[in-house]
Amino acid sequence: MKEITNIPEDINGNRNQGTGRHNERTDLHEDMLPGDQKTYLIDALRQAGQRDYRKLTLSDLAQITQTPLDEITPYFQSTDDWIDAYYCELVEQYQVMVQTVPDFENYTVGEKLLNFCLTSMDMMRDHEQLVRSTYHPFILDRFTSTRFEQMVADLFRGFTEQDCRVAMTNQLLLVSPVYTWWSREYLHMTGYWLSHPGSDHQVMALTEKTTSLMNEILYNGVFDKTLDLGKYLFEAGLVSPWTPVSVIRKFLRF
């Protein structure tokens, strides 16, 4: 999209619209499909750059992005929705990108997690002013989870559920709250990175060590093998349900 330049701003830093610009923009984009229009609006938000978005309404953003309000409201009902949509698009873009990565499906869960963390950070660098203005107030510090947080949790769930190498018992233990926790930890890590300029190497090292540990846990089949041994002993008649009781009795006599 052509960058918006030379647009006068009011005393609050909002860019004002010129007469007739609503009609001009509508004419330019009236043939867009709904998905294209939403992407266009997200791109317009990127162009707005660094501002105090906590004080901006949809009407303010309509002026800043030179977009008629009635073209925005079918897609976003609030500033929060519009900003959240930008972060959700990062996940969608990542999912498209990995389809072109050779043998991505053969990556371990930890490698996929590491890849997403580092790639998403690179994507945020491309629009660093917008991210630094919006990440903490609209994503990390929210009292309720955002769609972005939920999409990250779903992405992580897909990484593990689609990997048949993960130990079966671990698969059973990976319930929704676990993925929510993983997603939240990713948000905190990203928030630390944004709040501490120059922490790239530190964050990268932490991410690598964390995902390596997760690999060790997820692919460790000790519990599976223990259950398999117990099943064999029971079916072979080498132990019975009363064996533990007998052992306890002997221990108490001793």
PyMOL commands that set and color helices and strands:
alter all, ss='L'
color gray80, all
select helices_A, chain A and resi 21-29+34-48+53-55+58-64+69-72+79-98+104-106+109-125+128-140+147-161+168-173+176-195+200-218+222-235+243-253
alter helices_A, ss='H'
color red, helices_A
deselect
rebuild
show_as cartoon
